[in-house]
């Protein structure tokens, strides 16, 4: 006959979780851009295509990561 109370989440836990997601998103984008810059230095081209492609890819990956993290947190 143990009735468990609904577990309320503290607001601080939500802020900490989502700020962690933000830092991970920033890290993914910075890493992708950095790798693109280094590839453009090593394989020079006129339009810095590696930087553009890898930065855009990193943004897409980080958005997918954020969506999955929010979905997992809502369950």
CHARMM internal coordinates of N, CA and C (Angstrom, degrees):
IC EDIT
DIST 1 N 1 CA 1.4256
DIST 1 CA 1 C 1.5265
ANGL 1 N 1 CA 1 C 111.54
DIST 1 C 2 N 1.2755
ANGL 1 CA 1 C 2 N 115.16
DIHE 1 N 1 CA 1 C 2 N 32.18
DIST 2 N 2 CA 1.4626
ANGL 1 C 2 N 2 CA 119.06
DIHE 1 CA 1 C 2 N 2 CA 174.58
DIST 2 CA 2 C 1.5193
ANGL 2 N 2 CA 2 C 109.19
DIHE 1 C 2 N 2 CA 2 C -84.60
DIST 2 C 3 N 1.2867
ANGL 2 CA 2 C 3 N 114.52
DIHE 2 N 2 CA 2 C 3 N 116.84
DIST 3 N 3 CA 1.4561
ANGL 2 C 3 N 3 CA 118.64
DIHE 2 CA 2 C 3 N 3 CA 175.14
DIST 3 CA 3 C 1.5119
ANGL 3 N 3 CA 3 C 107.75
DIHE 2 C 3 N 3 CA 3 C -101.64
DIST 3 C 4 N 1.2885
ANGL 3 CA 3 C 4 N 114.07
DIHE 3 N 3 CA 3 C 4 N 122.12
DIST 4 N 4 CA 1.4531
ANGL 3 C 4 N 4 CA 118.05
DIHE 3 CA 3 C 4 N 4 CA -179.54
DIST 4 CA 4 C 1.5129
ANGL 4 N 4 CA 4 C 109.20
DIHE 3 C 4 N 4 CA 4 C -87.02
DIST 4 C 5 N 1.3085
ANGL 4 CA 4 C 5 N 113.78
DIHE 4 N 4 CA 4 C 5 N 136.86
DIST 5 N 5 CA 1.4538
ANGL 4 C 5 N 5 CA 119.48
DIHE 4 CA 4 C 5 N 5 CA 176.95
DIST 5 CA 5 C 1.5205
ANGL 5 N 5 CA 5 C 108.63
DIHE 4 C 5 N 5 CA 5 C -75.77
DIST 5 C 6 N 1.3260
ANGL 5 CA 5 C 6 N 116.32
DIHE 5 N 5 CA 5 C 6 N 146.42
DIST 6 N 6 CA 1.4727
ANGL 5 C 6 N 6 CA 117.16
DIHE 5 CA 5 C 6 N 6 CA 174.93
DIST 6 CA 6 C 1.5171
ANGL 6 N 6 CA 6 C 109.64
DIHE 5 C 6 N 6 CA 6 C -61.07
DIST 6 C 7 N 1.2827
ANGL 6 CA 6 C 7 N 114.01
DIHE 6 N 6 CA 6 C 7 N 132.03
DIST 7 N 7 CA 1.4609
ANGL 6 C 7 N 7 CA 119.67
DIHE 6 CA 6 C 7 N 7 CA -175.18
DIST 7 CA 7 C 1.5225
ANGL 7 N 7 CA 7 C 109.73
DIHE 6 C 7 N 7 CA 7 C -80.41
DIST 7 C 8 N 1.3152
ANGL 7 CA 7 C 8 N 115.72
DIHE 7 N 7 CA 7 C 8 N 116.32
DIST 8 N 8 CA 1.4598
ANGL 7 C 8 N 8 CA 119.66
DIHE 7 CA 7 C 8 N 8 CA 177.19
DIST 8 CA 8 C 1.5068
ANGL 8 N 8 CA 8 C 108.94
DIHE 7 C 8 N 8 CA 8 C -88.90
DIST 8 C 9 N 1.2953
ANGL 8 CA 8 C 9 N 114.84
DIHE 8 N 8 CA 8 C 9 N 136.03
DIST 9 N 9 CA 1.4513
ANGL 8 C 9 N 9 CA 119.86
DIHE 8 CA 8 C 9 N 9 CA 179.73
DIST 9 CA 9 C 1.5220
ANGL 9 N 9 CA 9 C 108.75
DIHE 8 C 9 N 9 CA 9 C -89.47
DIST 9 C 10 N 1.3012
ANGL 9 CA 9 C 10 N 115.03
DIHE 9 N 9 CA 9 C 10 N 133.75
DIST 10 N 10 CA 1.4542
ANGL 9 C 10 N 10 CA 119.30
DIHE 9 CA 9 C 10 N 10 CA 179.30
DIST 10 CA 10 C 1.5254
ANGL 10 N 10 CA 10 C 109.37
DIHE 9 C 10 N 10 CA 10 C -71.78
DIST 10 C 11 N 1.3362
ANGL 10 CA 10 C 11 N 117.13
DIHE 10 N 10 CA 10 C 11 N 144.03
DIST 11 N 11 CA 1.4667
ANGL 10 C 11 N 11 CA 119.30
DIHE 10 CA 10 C 11 N 11 CA -179.61
DIST 11 CA 11 C 1.5224
ANGL 11 N 11 CA 11 C 112.73
DIHE 10 C 11 N 11 CA 11 C -60.63
DIST 11 C 12 N 1.3231
ANGL 11 CA 11 C 12 N 117.09
DIHE 11 N 11 CA 11 C 12 N -32.62
DIST 12 N 12 CA 1.4576
ANGL 11 C 12 N 12 CA 120.11
DIHE 11 CA 11 C 12 N 12 CA -179.64
DIST 12 CA 12 C 1.5221
ANGL 12 N 12 CA 12 C 111.20
DIHE 11 C 12 N 12 CA 12 C -62.41
DIST 12 C 13 N 1.3357
ANGL 12 CA 12 C 13 N 117.14
DIHE 12 N 12 CA 12 C 13 N -37.09
DIST 13 N 13 CA 1.4658
ANGL 12 C 13 N 13 CA 120.06
DIHE 12 CA 12 C 13 N 13 CA 179.16
DIST 13 CA 13 C 1.5247
ANGL 13 N 13 CA 13 C 111.48
DIHE 12 C 13 N 13 CA 13 C -62.71
DIST 13 C 14 N 1.3259
ANGL 13 CA 13 C 14 N 116.95
DIHE 13 N 13 CA 13 C 14 N -39.21
DIST 14 N 14 CA 1.4635
ANGL 13 C 14 N 14 CA 120.19
DIHE 13 CA 13 C 14 N 14 CA 178.16
DIST 14 CA 14 C 1.5207
ANGL 14 N 14 CA 14 C 110.97
DIHE 13 C 14 N 14 CA 14 C -65.72
DIST 14 C 15 N 1.3324
ANGL 14 CA 14 C 15 N 116.05
DIHE 14 N 14 CA 14 C 15 N -43.81
DIST 15 N 15 CA 1.4662
ANGL 14 C 15 N 15 CA 119.47
DIHE 14 CA 14 C 15 N 15 CA 179.46
DIST 15 CA 15 C 1.5250
ANGL 15 N 15 CA 15 C 110.93
DIHE 14 C 15 N 15 CA 15 C -63.28
DIST 15 C 16 N 1.3120
ANGL 15 CA 15 C 16 N 117.05
DIHE 15 N 15 CA 15 C 16 N -41.82
DIST 16 N 16 CA 1.4631
ANGL 15 C 16 N 16 CA 120.34
DIHE 15 CA 15 C 16 N 16 CA -179.43
DIST 16 CA 16 C 1.5262
ANGL 16 N 16 CA 16 C 110.71
DIHE 15 C 16 N 16 CA 16 C -65.81
DIST 16 C 17 N 1.3245
ANGL 16 CA 16 C 17 N 116.53
DIHE 16 N 16 CA 16 C 17 N -41.84
DIST 17 N 17 CA 1.4664
ANGL 16 C 17 N 17 CA 119.79
DIHE 16 CA 16 C 17 N 17 CA -179.42
DIST 17 CA 17 C 1.5267
ANGL 17 N 17 CA 17 C 110.81
DIHE 16 C 17 N 17 CA 17 C -64.15
DIST 17 C 18 N 1.3297
ANGL 17 CA 17 C 18 N 116.49
DIHE 17 N 17 CA 17 C 18 N -47.22
DIST 18 N 18 CA 1.4594
ANGL 17 C 18 N 18 CA 119.01
DIHE 17 CA 17 C 18 N 18 CA -176.19
DIST 18 CA 18 C 1.5192
ANGL 18 N 18 CA 18 C 112.66
DIHE 17 C 18 N 18 CA 18 C -74.08
DIST 18 C 19 N 1.3255
ANGL 18 CA 18 C 19 N 118.10
DIHE 18 N 18 CA 18 C 19 N -29.29
DIST 19 N 19 CA 1.4636
ANGL 18 C 19 N 19 CA 118.16
DIHE 18 CA 18 C 19 N 19 CA 175.03
DIST 19 CA 19 C 1.5257
ANGL 19 N 19 CA 19 C 110.03
DIHE 18 C 19 N 19 CA 19 C -70.56
DIST 19 C 20 N 1.3131
ANGL 19 CA 19 C 20 N 117.57
DIHE 19 N 19 CA 19 C 20 N -32.16
DIST 20 N 20 CA 1.4586
ANGL 19 C 20 N 20 CA 120.77
DIHE 19 CA 19 C 20 N 20 CA 174.42
DIST 20 CA 20 C 1.5159
ANGL 20 N 20 CA 20 C 111.36
DIHE 19 C 20 N 20 CA 20 C -65.14
DIST 20 C 21 N 1.3203
ANGL 20 CA 20 C 21 N 116.42
DIHE 20 N 20 CA 20 C 21 N -38.42
DIST 21 N 21 CA 1.4601
ANGL 20 C 21 N 21 CA 120.30
DIHE 20 CA 20 C 21 N 21 CA 177.49
DIST 21 CA 21 C 1.5234
ANGL 21 N 21 CA 21 C 110.36
DIHE 20 C 21 N 21 CA 21 C -64.17
DIST 21 C 22 N 1.3303
ANGL 21 CA 21 C 22 N 116.64
DIHE 21 N 21 CA 21 C 22 N -39.57
DIST 22 N 22 CA 1.4703
ANGL 21 C 22 N 22 CA 120.85
DIHE 21 CA 21 C 22 N 22 CA 179.24
DIST 22 CA 22 C 1.5243
ANGL 22 N 22 CA 22 C 110.50
DIHE 21 C 22 N 22 CA 22 C -62.36
DIST 22 C 23 N 1.3255
ANGL 22 CA 22 C 23 N 116.87
DIHE 22 N 22 CA 22 C 23 N -44.96
DIST 23 N 23 CA 1.4644
ANGL 22 C 23 N 23 CA 119.51
DIHE 22 CA 22 C 23 N 23 CA -179.96
DIST 23 CA 23 C 1.5246
ANGL 23 N 23 CA 23 C 111.53
DIHE 22 C 23 N 23 CA 23 C -65.14
DIST 23 C 24 N 1.3172
ANGL 23 CA 23 C 24 N 117.49
DIHE 23 N 23 CA 23 C 24 N -36.62
DIST 24 N 24 CA 1.4572
ANGL 23 C 24 N 24 CA 119.88
DIHE 23 CA 23 C 24 N 24 CA 176.77
DIST 24 CA 24 C 1.5280
ANGL 24 N 24 CA 24 C 111.07
DIHE 23 C 24 N 24 CA 24 C -67.15
DIST 24 C 25 N 1.3191
ANGL 24 CA 24 C 25 N 116.27
DIHE 24 N 24 CA 24 C 25 N -37.82
DIST 25 N 25 CA 1.4587
ANGL 24 C 25 N 25 CA 120.20
DIHE 24 CA 24 C 25 N 25 CA 177.51
DIST 25 CA 25 C 1.5233
ANGL 25 N 25 CA 25 C 110.72
DIHE 24 C 25 N 25 CA 25 C -63.50
DIST 25 C 26 N 1.3226
ANGL 25 CA 25 C 26 N 116.32
DIHE 25 N 25 CA 25 C 26 N -44.88
DIST 26 N 26 CA 1.4650
ANGL 25 C 26 N 26 CA 120.85
DIHE 25 CA 25 C 26 N 26 CA 177.96
DIST 26 CA 26 C 1.5246
ANGL 26 N 26 CA 26 C 110.56
DIHE 25 C 26 N 26 CA 26 C -61.57
DIST 26 C 27 N 1.3238
ANGL 26 CA 26 C 27 N 117.32
DIHE 26 N 26 CA 26 C 27 N -42.17
DIST 27 N 27 CA 1.4617
ANGL 26 C 27 N 27 CA 121.23
DIHE 26 CA 26 C 27 N 27 CA -179.13
DIST 27 CA 27 C 1.5292
ANGL 27 N 27 CA 27 C 111.35
DIHE 26 C 27 N 27 CA 27 C -63.33
DIST 27 C 28 N 1.3241
ANGL 27 CA 27 C 28 N 117.28
DIHE 27 N 27 CA 27 C 28 N -39.97
DIST 28 N 28 CA 1.4638
ANGL 27 C 28 N 28 CA 120.46
DIHE 27 CA 27 C 28 N 28 CA 179.55
DIST 28 CA 28 C 1.5264
ANGL 28 N 28 CA 28 C 110.19
DIHE 27 C 28 N 28 CA 28 C -64.50
DIST 28 C 29 N 1.3346
ANGL 28 CA 28 C 29 N 116.60
DIHE 28 N 28 CA 28 C 29 N -45.04
DIST 29 N 29 CA 1.4621
ANGL 28 C 29 N 29 CA 120.38
DIHE 28 CA 28 C 29 N 29 CA -178.14
DIST 29 CA 29 C 1.5321
ANGL 29 N 29 CA 29 C 110.98
DIHE 28 C 29 N 29 CA 29 C -66.76
DIST 29 C 30 N 1.3289
ANGL 29 CA 29 C 30 N 116.94
DIHE 29 N 29 CA 29 C 30 N -42.46
DIST 30 N 30 CA 1.4673
ANGL 29 C 30 N 30 CA 120.17
DIHE 29 CA 29 C 30 N 30 CA 179.22
DIST 30 CA 30 C 1.5251
ANGL 30 N 30 CA 30 C 110.53
DIHE 29 C 30 N 30 CA 30 C -64.21
DIST 30 C 31 N 1.3258
ANGL 30 CA 30 C 31 N 117.26
DIHE 30 N 30 CA 30 C 31 N -41.87
DIST 31 N 31 CA 1.4660
ANGL 30 C 31 N 31 CA 120.20
DIHE 30 CA 30 C 31 N 31 CA -179.92
DIST 31 CA 31 C 1.5276
ANGL 31 N 31 CA 31 C 111.02
DIHE 30 C 31 N 31 CA 31 C -63.73
DIST 31 C 32 N 1.3163
ANGL 31 CA 31 C 32 N 117.33
DIHE 31 N 31 CA 31 C 32 N -44.29
DIST 32 N 32 CA 1.4612
ANGL 31 C 32 N 32 CA 120.06
DIHE 31 CA 31 C 32 N 32 CA 179.17
DIST 32 CA 32 C 1.5168
ANGL 32 N 32 CA 32 C 112.32
DIHE 31 C 32 N 32 CA 32 C -63.18
DIST 32 C 33 N 1.3277
ANGL 32 CA 32 C 33 N 116.17
DIHE 32 N 32 CA 32 C 33 N -42.20
DIST 33 N 33 CA 1.4625
ANGL 32 C 33 N 33 CA 120.15
DIHE 32 CA 32 C 33 N 33 CA 179.20
DIST 33 CA 33 C 1.5246
ANGL 33 N 33 CA 33 C 111.17
DIHE 32 C 33 N 33 CA 33 C -66.90
DIST 33 C 34 N 1.3266
ANGL 33 CA 33 C 34 N 116.94
DIHE 33 N 33 CA 33 C 34 N -41.47
DIST 34 N 34 CA 1.4633
ANGL 33 C 34 N 34 CA 121.00
DIHE 33 CA 33 C 34 N 34 CA 179.32
DIST 34 CA 34 C 1.5281
ANGL 34 N 34 CA 34 C 111.14
DIHE 33 C 34 N 34 CA 34 C -62.09
DIST 34 C 35 N 1.3168
ANGL 34 CA 34 C 35 N 116.58
DIHE 34 N 34 CA 34 C 35 N -44.54
DIST 35 N 35 CA 1.4674
ANGL 34 C 35 N 35 CA 119.80
DIHE 34 CA 34 C 35 N 35 CA 178.60
DIST 35 CA 35 C 1.5281
ANGL 35 N 35 CA 35 C 110.27
DIHE 34 C 35 N 35 CA 35 C -63.10
DIST 35 C 36 N 1.3371
ANGL 35 CA 35 C 36 N 116.86
DIHE 35 N 35 CA 35 C 36 N -39.45
DIST 36 N 36 CA 1.4602
ANGL 35 C 36 N 36 CA 120.44
DIHE 35 CA 35 C 36 N 36 CA 177.83
DIST 36 CA 36 C 1.5180
ANGL 36 N 36 CA 36 C 112.14
DIHE 35 C 36 N 36 CA 36 C -63.33
DIST 36 C 37 N 1.3370
ANGL 36 CA 36 C 37 N 116.97
DIHE 36 N 36 CA 36 C 37 N -41.07
DIST 37 N 37 CA 1.4688
ANGL 36 C 37 N 37 CA 120.83
DIHE 36 CA 36 C 37 N 37 CA 178.10
DIST 37 CA 37 C 1.5261
ANGL 37 N 37 CA 37 C 110.47
DIHE 36 C 37 N 37 CA 37 C -63.18
DIST 37 C 38 N 1.3219
ANGL 37 CA 37 C 38 N 116.07
DIHE 37 N 37 CA 37 C 38 N -44.19
DIST 38 N 38 CA 1.4725
ANGL 37 C 38 N 38 CA 119.38
DIHE 37 CA 37 C 38 N 38 CA -179.83
DIST 38 CA 38 C 1.5289
ANGL 38 N 38 CA 38 C 111.38
DIHE 37 C 38 N 38 CA 38 C -65.10
DIST 38 C 39 N 1.3197
ANGL 38 CA 38 C 39 N 117.11
DIHE 38 N 38 CA 38 C 39 N -38.33
DIST 39 N 39 CA 1.4675
ANGL 38 C 39 N 39 CA 119.64
DIHE 38 CA 38 C 39 N 39 CA 177.50
DIST 39 CA 39 C 1.5266
ANGL 39 N 39 CA 39 C 110.76
DIHE 38 C 39 N 39 CA 39 C -66.72
DIST 39 C 40 N 1.3264
ANGL 39 CA 39 C 40 N 117.52
DIHE 39 N 39 CA 39 C 40 N -37.68
DIST 40 N 40 CA 1.4630
ANGL 39 C 40 N 40 CA 120.04
DIHE 39 CA 39 C 40 N 40 CA 177.40
DIST 40 CA 40 C 1.5220
ANGL 40 N 40 CA 40 C 111.85
DIHE 39 C 40 N 40 CA 40 C -67.66
DIST 40 C 41 N 1.3247
ANGL 40 CA 40 C 41 N 116.82
DIHE 40 N 40 CA 40 C 41 N -31.50
DIST 41 N 41 CA 1.4672
ANGL 40 C 41 N 41 CA 118.97
DIHE 40 CA 40 C 41 N 41 CA 175.35
DIST 41 CA 41 C 1.5208
ANGL 41 N 41 CA 41 C 110.92
DIHE 40 C 41 N 41 CA 41 C -69.01
DIST 41 C 42 N 1.3247
ANGL 41 CA 41 C 42 N 116.04
DIHE 41 N 41 CA 41 C 42 N -38.47
DIST 42 N 42 CA 1.4614
ANGL 41 C 42 N 42 CA 120.71
DIHE 41 CA 41 C 42 N 42 CA -176.75
DIST 42 CA 42 C 1.5301
ANGL 42 N 42 CA 42 C 111.70
DIHE 41 C 42 N 42 CA 42 C -78.67
DIST 42 C 43 N 1.3297
ANGL 42 CA 42 C 43 N 116.67
DIHE 42 N 42 CA 42 C 43 N -38.65
DIST 43 N 43 CA 1.4661
ANGL 42 C 43 N 43 CA 122.43
DIHE 42 CA 42 C 43 N 43 CA 178.88
DIST 43 CA 43 C 1.5305
ANGL 43 N 43 CA 43 C 108.35
DIHE 42 C 43 N 43 CA 43 C -119.86
DIST 43 C 44 N 1.3176
ANGL 43 CA 43 C 44 N 117.48
DIHE 43 N 43 CA 43 C 44 N 82.18
DIST 44 N 44 CA 1.4696
ANGL 43 C 44 N 44 CA 119.49
DIHE 43 CA 43 C 44 N 44 CA -174.59
DIST 44 CA 44 C 1.5335
ANGL 44 N 44 CA 44 C 112.57
DIHE 43 C 44 N 44 CA 44 C -62.15
DIST 44 C 45 N 1.3052
ANGL 44 CA 44 C 45 N 114.48
DIHE 44 N 44 CA 44 C 45 N 140.77
DIST 45 N 45 CA 1.4607
ANGL 44 C 45 N 45 CA 120.92
DIHE 44 CA 44 C 45 N 45 CA 173.33
DIST 45 CA 45 C 1.5223
ANGL 45 N 45 CA 45 C 108.01
DIHE 44 C 45 N 45 CA 45 C -145.80
DIST 45 C 46 N 1.3002
ANGL 45 CA 45 C 46 N 115.79
DIHE 45 N 45 CA 45 C 46 N 168.15
DIST 46 N 46 CA 1.4544
ANGL 45 C 46 N 46 CA 120.79
DIHE 45 CA 45 C 46 N 46 CA -170.41
DIST 46 CA 46 C 1.5327
ANGL 46 N 46 CA 46 C 113.13
DIHE 45 C 46 N 46 CA 46 C -71.27
DIST 46 C 47 N 1.3154
ANGL 46 CA 46 C 47 N 118.24
DIHE 46 N 46 CA 46 C 47 N -35.15
DIST 47 N 47 CA 1.4664
ANGL 46 C 47 N 47 CA 121.46
DIHE 46 CA 46 C 47 N 47 CA -171.48
DIST 47 CA 47 C 1.5222
ANGL 47 N 47 CA 47 C 114.57
DIHE 46 C 47 N 47 CA 47 C -110.38
DIST 47 C 48 N 1.3150
ANGL 47 CA 47 C 48 N 119.00
DIHE 47 N 47 CA 47 C 48 N 10.96
DIST 48 N 48 CA 1.4713
ANGL 47 C 48 N 48 CA 122.05
DIHE 47 CA 47 C 48 N 48 CA -177.47
DIST 48 CA 48 C 1.5347
ANGL 48 N 48 CA 48 C 111.41
DIHE 47 C 48 N 48 CA 48 C 52.29
DIST 48 C 49 N 1.3115
ANGL 48 CA 48 C 49 N 115.08
DIHE 48 N 48 CA 48 C 49 N 51.94
DIST 49 N 49 CA 1.4583
ANGL 48 C 49 N 49 CA 120.47
DIHE 48 CA 48 C 49 N 49 CA -174.47
DIST 49 CA 49 C 1.5294
ANGL 49 N 49 CA 49 C 113.33
DIHE 48 C 49 N 49 CA 49 C -64.92
DIST 49 C 50 N 1.3204
ANGL 49 CA 49 C 50 N 117.88
DIHE 49 N 49 CA 49 C 50 N -36.56
DIST 50 N 50 CA 1.4579
ANGL 49 C 50 N 50 CA 119.76
DIHE 49 CA 49 C 50 N 50 CA -179.23
DIST 50 CA 50 C 1.5235
ANGL 50 N 50 CA 50 C 110.68
DIHE 49 C 50 N 50 CA 50 C -62.91
DIST 50 C 51 N 1.3251
ANGL 50 CA 50 C 51 N 116.89
DIHE 50 N 50 CA 50 C 51 N -41.55
DIST 51 N 51 CA 1.4614
ANGL 50 C 51 N 51 CA 120.27
DIHE 50 CA 50 C 51 N 51 CA 179.30
DIST 51 CA 51 C 1.5247
ANGL 51 N 51 CA 51 C 110.64
DIHE 50 C 51 N 51 CA 51 C -64.07
DIST 51 C 52 N 1.3126
ANGL 51 CA 51 C 52 N 116.59
DIHE 51 N 51 CA 51 C 52 N -45.21
DIST 52 N 52 CA 1.4637
ANGL 51 C 52 N 52 CA 120.44
DIHE 51 CA 51 C 52 N 52 CA -178.75
DIST 52 CA 52 C 1.5273
ANGL 52 N 52 CA 52 C 110.86
DIHE 51 C 52 N 52 CA 52 C -63.85
DIST 52 C 53 N 1.3240
ANGL 52 CA 52 C 53 N 116.51
DIHE 52 N 52 CA 52 C 53 N -47.83
DIST 53 N 53 CA 1.4658
ANGL 52 C 53 N 53 CA 120.45
DIHE 52 CA 52 C 53 N 53 CA -176.96
DIST 53 CA 53 C 1.5165
ANGL 53 N 53 CA 53 C 111.44
DIHE 52 C 53 N 53 CA 53 C -66.37
DIST 53 C 54 N 1.3241
ANGL 53 CA 53 C 54 N 117.26
DIHE 53 N 53 CA 53 C 54 N -46.17
DIST 54 N 54 CA 1.4683
ANGL 53 C 54 N 54 CA 119.11
DIHE 53 CA 53 C 54 N 54 CA -177.50
DIST 54 CA 54 C 1.5265
ANGL 54 N 54 CA 54 C 112.17
DIHE 53 C 54 N 54 CA 54 C -71.91
DIST 54 C 55 N 1.3200
ANGL 54 CA 54 C 55 N 118.56
DIHE 54 N 54 CA 54 C 55 N -33.30
DIST 55 N 55 CA 1.4668
ANGL 54 C 55 N 55 CA 120.08
DIHE 54 CA 54 C 55 N 55 CA 176.48
DIST 55 CA 55 C 1.5297
ANGL 55 N 55 CA 55 C 109.96
DIHE 54 C 55 N 55 CA 55 C -66.11
DIST 55 C 56 N 1.3208
ANGL 55 CA 55 C 56 N 116.96
DIHE 55 N 55 CA 55 C 56 N -44.14
DIST 56 N 56 CA 1.4634
ANGL 55 C 56 N 56 CA 120.92
DIHE 55 CA 55 C 56 N 56 CA 178.48
DIST 56 CA 56 C 1.5319
ANGL 56 N 56 CA 56 C 111.24
DIHE 55 C 56 N 56 CA 56 C -64.42
DIST 56 C 57 N 1.3174
ANGL 56 CA 56 C 57 N 116.80
DIHE 56 N 56 CA 56 C 57 N -41.84
DIST 57 N 57 CA 1.4583
ANGL 56 C 57 N 57 CA 121.09
DIHE 56 CA 56 C 57 N 57 CA 177.61
DIST 57 CA 57 C 1.5271
ANGL 57 N 57 CA 57 C 111.14
DIHE 56 C 57 N 57 CA 57 C -63.61
DIST 57 C 58 N 1.3268
ANGL 57 CA 57 C 58 N 117.11
DIHE 57 N 57 CA 57 C 58 N -39.85
DIST 58 N 58 CA 1.4631
ANGL 57 C 58 N 58 CA 120.99
DIHE 57 CA 57 C 58 N 58 CA 178.74
DIST 58 CA 58 C 1.5262
ANGL 58 N 58 CA 58 C 111.20
DIHE 57 C 58 N 58 CA 58 C -65.03
DIST 58 C 59 N 1.3162
ANGL 58 CA 58 C 59 N 117.34
DIHE 58 N 58 CA 58 C 59 N -37.29
DIST 59 N 59 CA 1.4662
ANGL 58 C 59 N 59 CA 120.30
DIHE 58 CA 58 C 59 N 59 CA 177.66
DIST 59 CA 59 C 1.5309
ANGL 59 N 59 CA 59 C 109.90
DIHE 58 C 59 N 59 CA 59 C -64.66
DIST 59 C 60 N 1.3188
ANGL 59 CA 59 C 60 N 116.78
DIHE 59 N 59 CA 59 C 60 N -43.62
DIST 60 N 60 CA 1.4702
ANGL 59 C 60 N 60 CA 120.23
DIHE 59 CA 59 C 60 N 60 CA 179.34
DIST 60 CA 60 C 1.5238
ANGL 60 N 60 CA 60 C 110.87
DIHE 59 C 60 N 60 CA 60 C -63.68
DIST 60 C 61 N 1.3247
ANGL 60 CA 60 C 61 N 117.16
DIHE 60 N 60 CA 60 C 61 N -43.53
DIST 61 N 61 CA 1.4644
ANGL 60 C 61 N 61 CA 121.27
DIHE 60 CA 60 C 61 N 61 CA 178.83
DIST 61 CA 61 C 1.5222
ANGL 61 N 61 CA 61 C 110.84
DIHE 60 C 61 N 61 CA 61 C -62.80
DIST 61 C 62 N 1.3288
ANGL 61 CA 61 C 62 N 116.88
DIHE 61 N 61 CA 61 C 62 N -41.53
DIST 62 N 62 CA 1.4670
ANGL 61 C 62 N 62 CA 119.45
DIHE 61 CA 61 C 62 N 62 CA -178.96
DIST 62 CA 62 C 1.5273
ANGL 62 N 62 CA 62 C 111.45
DIHE 61 C 62 N 62 CA 62 C -68.58
DIST 62 C 63 N 1.3305
ANGL 62 CA 62 C 63 N 118.02
DIHE 62 N 62 CA 62 C 63 N -35.65
DIST 63 N 63 CA 1.4702
ANGL 62 C 63 N 63 CA 120.19
DIHE 62 CA 62 C 63 N 63 CA 176.56
DIST 63 CA 63 C 1.5277
ANGL 63 N 63 CA 63 C 110.41
DIHE 62 C 63 N 63 CA 63 C -66.47
DIST 63 C 64 N 1.3180
ANGL 63 CA 63 C 64 N 117.42
DIHE 63 N 63 CA 63 C 64 N -41.83
DIST 64 N 64 CA 1.4714
ANGL 63 C 64 N 64 CA 120.89
DIHE 63 CA 63 C 64 N 64 CA 176.25
DIST 64 CA 64 C 1.5195
ANGL 64 N 64 CA 64 C 109.75
DIHE 63 C 64 N 64 CA 64 C -61.04
DIST 64 C 65 N 1.3324
ANGL 64 CA 64 C 65 N 117.00
DIHE 64 N 64 CA 64 C 65 N -42.30
DIST 65 N 65 CA 1.4628
ANGL 64 C 65 N 65 CA 120.95
DIHE 64 CA 64 C 65 N 65 CA 178.39
DIST 65 CA 65 C 1.5273
ANGL 65 N 65 CA 65 C 111.08
DIHE 64 C 65 N 65 CA 65 C -60.93
DIST 65 C 66 N 1.3264
ANGL 65 CA 65 C 66 N 117.82
DIHE 65 N 65 CA 65 C 66 N -43.37
DIST 66 N 66 CA 1.4628
ANGL 65 C 66 N 66 CA 121.81
DIHE 65 CA 65 C 66 N 66 CA -179.98
DIST 66 CA 66 C 1.5255
ANGL 66 N 66 CA 66 C 110.63
DIHE 65 C 66 N 66 CA 66 C -64.49
DIST 66 C 67 N 1.3220
ANGL 66 CA 66 C 67 N 117.40
DIHE 66 N 66 CA 66 C 67 N -43.53
DIST 67 N 67 CA 1.4655
ANGL 66 C 67 N 67 CA 120.54
DIHE 66 CA 66 C 67 N 67 CA 179.62
DIST 67 CA 67 C 1.5221
ANGL 67 N 67 CA 67 C 110.72
DIHE 66 C 67 N 67 CA 67 C -62.22
DIST 67 C 68 N 1.3198
ANGL 67 CA 67 C 68 N 117.16
DIHE 67 N 67 CA 67 C 68 N -43.63
DIST 68 N 68 CA 1.4705
ANGL 67 C 68 N 68 CA 119.97
DIHE 67 CA 67 C 68 N 68 CA 178.75
DIST 68 CA 68 C 1.5265
ANGL 68 N 68 CA 68 C 111.59
DIHE 67 C 68 N 68 CA 68 C -65.64
DIST 68 C 69 N 1.3327
ANGL 68 CA 68 C 69 N 117.10
DIHE 68 N 68 CA 68 C 69 N -38.31
DIST 69 N 69 CA 1.4663
ANGL 68 C 69 N 69 CA 119.69
DIHE 68 CA 68 C 69 N 69 CA 179.07
DIST 69 CA 69 C 1.5175
ANGL 69 N 69 CA 69 C 111.81
DIHE 68 C 69 N 69 CA 69 C -66.90
DIST 69 C 70 N 1.3189
ANGL 69 CA 69 C 70 N 117.38
DIHE 69 N 69 CA 69 C 70 N -39.28
DIST 70 N 70 CA 1.4627
ANGL 69 C 70 N 70 CA 120.31
DIHE 69 CA 69 C 70 N 70 CA 178.70
DIST 70 CA 70 C 1.5269
ANGL 70 N 70 CA 70 C 110.74
DIHE 69 C 70 N 70 CA 70 C -69.11
DIST 70 C 71 N 1.3152
ANGL 70 CA 70 C 71 N 117.13
DIHE 70 N 70 CA 70 C 71 N -39.73
DIST 71 N 71 CA 1.4606
ANGL 70 C 71 N 71 CA 119.93
DIHE 70 CA 70 C 71 N 71 CA 176.32
DIST 71 CA 71 C 1.5238
ANGL 71 N 71 CA 71 C 111.47
DIHE 70 C 71 N 71 CA 71 C -62.69
DIST 71 C 72 N 1.3107
ANGL 71 CA 71 C 72 N 117.15
DIHE 71 N 71 CA 71 C 72 N -41.28
DIST 72 N 72 CA 1.4620
ANGL 71 C 72 N 72 CA 120.69
DIHE 71 CA 71 C 72 N 72 CA 179.43
DIST 72 CA 72 C 1.5240
ANGL 72 N 72 CA 72 C 110.73
DIHE 71 C 72 N 72 CA 72 C -67.50
DIST 72 C 73 N 1.3213
ANGL 72 CA 72 C 73 N 117.41
DIHE 72 N 72 CA 72 C 73 N -35.48
DIST 73 N 73 CA 1.4618
ANGL 72 C 73 N 73 CA 120.57
DIHE 72 CA 72 C 73 N 73 CA -179.30
DIST 73 CA 73 C 1.5286
ANGL 73 N 73 CA 73 C 111.51
DIHE 72 C 73 N 73 CA 73 C -72.60
DIST 73 C 74 N 1.3100
ANGL 73 CA 73 C 74 N 117.79
DIHE 73 N 73 CA 73 C 74 N -27.94
DIST 74 N 74 CA 1.4570
ANGL 73 C 74 N 74 CA 120.57
DIHE 73 CA 73 C 74 N 74 CA -177.73
DIST 74 CA 74 C 1.5221
ANGL 74 N 74 CA 74 C 112.79
DIHE 73 C 74 N 74 CA 74 C -79.70
DIST 74 C 75 N 1.3212
ANGL 74 CA 74 C 75 N 117.56
DIHE 74 N 74 CA 74 C 75 N -14.84
DIST 75 N 75 CA 1.4773
ANGL 74 C 75 N 75 CA 120.67
DIHE 74 CA 74 C 75 N 75 CA -179.94
DIST 75 CA 75 C 1.4843
ANGL 75 N 75 CA 75 C 111.91
DIHE 74 C 75 N 75 CA 75 C -81.65
END
COOR INIT
IC SEED 1 N 1 CA 1 C
IC BUILD
